[in-house]
Amino acid sequence: MRYVSTRGAAPDLGFGDVLLEGLATDGGLYVPEAWPALPVVDHTQAYATAAVEVMWPFVAGSIELEDFAAIVEDAYATFRPPAGAEPDVVPVVDLGDGLWLAELYWGPTLAFKDIALQLVGRLFDHELERRGERITIVGATSGDTGSAAIDACRDRSHLDIFILHPAGRTSEVQRRQMTTVDAPNVHNVAVEGTFDDCQDIVKALFADEGFRREQSLSAVNSINWARVMAQIVYYVTAARAVAHRSGRRSDDPVSYCVPTGNFGNIFAGWGAMRMGLAVDQLVVASNTNDILTRFFTTGTMDVHGVTPTLSPSMDIQVSSNLERLLFEMNGRDGAAIAELMARFRGEGTVSVPTEQLAWLSERFDAGRLDDEACLRVMGERYRRSGVLLDPHTAVGVGVAESVHRDPDVPMICLGTAHPAKFPDAVEQATGVRPPLPEHLADLFERTERYVTLPASVDAVRDHVRRHVTAA
Ligand SMILES: *Cc1c(COP(=O)(O)O)cnc(C)c1O
């Protein structure tokens, strides 16, 4: 499989290069040159087995099947769904009224990002080992992605990871999920400043050509193709499980409602559909930061400021992965996308013609839910059936309740975070403070490891130089 850039002016690459490079040299995102056909997956298969089958066409030629299968197996063995939950790794729960919940949050850090990152961390290490290279990953976090990235990279021998968080400005659970990881290649830095300061420092380090080359700096951000690839799998396994449990044929269509930020998760659903999965509707669920919902309903994308909400992982200004869908919509015309993105960057707004809006609305629906409605959904679901939803998942469930849908088609809501990850919001809505699952129950007793540094590029650069371990 070869990969092409959405802006059409970067070299085609194989999977190994796409994995390590992330962004294409023309500023575009990599997509497979053609969508492979979906292999046969049935509801009795273990998640890891289905995952190898679904992803194999994307990686074939860059890794041995046996190695790939072992990596996938190892990645998903880190998941701890409750005893008796089915299917394994990503269990599916019947919410009633044709709605289902796919629980993507039983990984080490209780958010769906673990599904992609547990795999990507191991693939990075394997590819670096093969090349005899090492890298240094540097990133900034306001709380959530940092912990998933750290857990995915811990104990990998060919990389170090440095994650900057704003000192005193993350929740205690979030900080502890990062700082209690005891691995020599994991480096937590509390920066005396804001999240924006952290991001500015990371940007400055990447812009320092000499340092970038010296350390082989890398990122594990959400534009990496391998993350999208890993997310295609659960669309397939959830569809098979719901078909089986509701006595339908395995190829009867289902719909999905996806709490969306950077558009990575829902684009994976679109990929599954392109591979042949029978999908009726893909529903984009936004919180108050609804740039995507406005785009899918009006055809105009324009940037507003970001308002903090109860679902912070969806508090975005621009959705980077949307570019992959725009590329497909434009008949894979890279030059058109380069022009469109330049216009968007310059003017902060861009509109697509009516026929393209029709193309979008044939495939996608969209809705938004503000915090007040989100709390109401959490409260109602708990009182009605004892289900605790985190605020991100609740945005999806609330939008699924309100969007127009075919009553004969099951709608699968993607559960993107465990309720215990956002205990304050859950308690506010339901009166119940959700306990951490057993494997994290002693989180507050574990030893924390981090250094505190001033918000200075020099201080952080110096710290990285002195603490890299990978050889
Ligand atoms: C990252 C995240 C999202 C948004 O996912 P995208 O792939 O960026 O659309 C939603 N919910 C939670 C809990 C997340 O961590």
The ligand as an SDF file (V2000), in Angstrom:
LIG
                    3D

 15 15  0  0  0  0  0  0  0  0999 V2000
  -10.0330   13.2320   21.4920 C   0  0  0  0  0  0  0  0  0  0  0  0
  -11.3940   13.0320   22.0590 C   0  0  0  0  0  0  0  0  0  0  0  0
  -12.5660   13.2850   21.3000 C   0  0  0  0  0  0  0  0  0  0  0  0
  -12.5180   13.8260   19.8870 C   0  0  0  0  0  0  0  0  0  0  0  0
  -11.9930   12.8930   18.9690 O   0  0  0  0  0  0  0  0  0  0  0  0
  -11.5030   13.3640   17.5280 P   0  0  0  0  0  0  0  0  0  0  0  0
  -10.8790   12.1760   16.9040 O   0  0  0  0  0  0  0  0  0  0  0  0
  -10.5350   14.4760   17.7640 O   0  0  0  0  0  0  0  0  0  0  0  0
  -12.7220   13.8240   16.7870 O   0  0  0  0  0  0  0  0  0  0  0  0
  -13.7860   13.0220   21.8950 C   0  0  0  0  0  0  0  0  0  0  0  0
  -13.8690   12.5670   23.1590 N   0  0  0  0  0  0  0  0  0  0  0  0
  -12.7790   12.3350   23.9190 C   0  0  0  0  0  0  0  0  0  0  0  0
  -12.9430   11.8580   25.3130 C   0  0  0  0  0  0  0  0  0  0  0  0
  -11.4900   12.5460   23.4010 C   0  0  0  0  0  0  0  0  0  0  0  0
  -10.4210   12.3220   24.1740 O   0  0  0  0  0  0  0  0  0  0  0  0
  1  2  1  0
  2  3  1  0
  2 14  2  0
  3  4  1  0
  3 10  2  0
  4  5  1  0
  5  6  1  0
  6  7  2  0
  6  8  1  0
  6  9  1  0
 10 11  1  0
 11 12  2  0
 12 13  1  0
 12 14  1  0
 14 15  1  0
M  END
$$$$
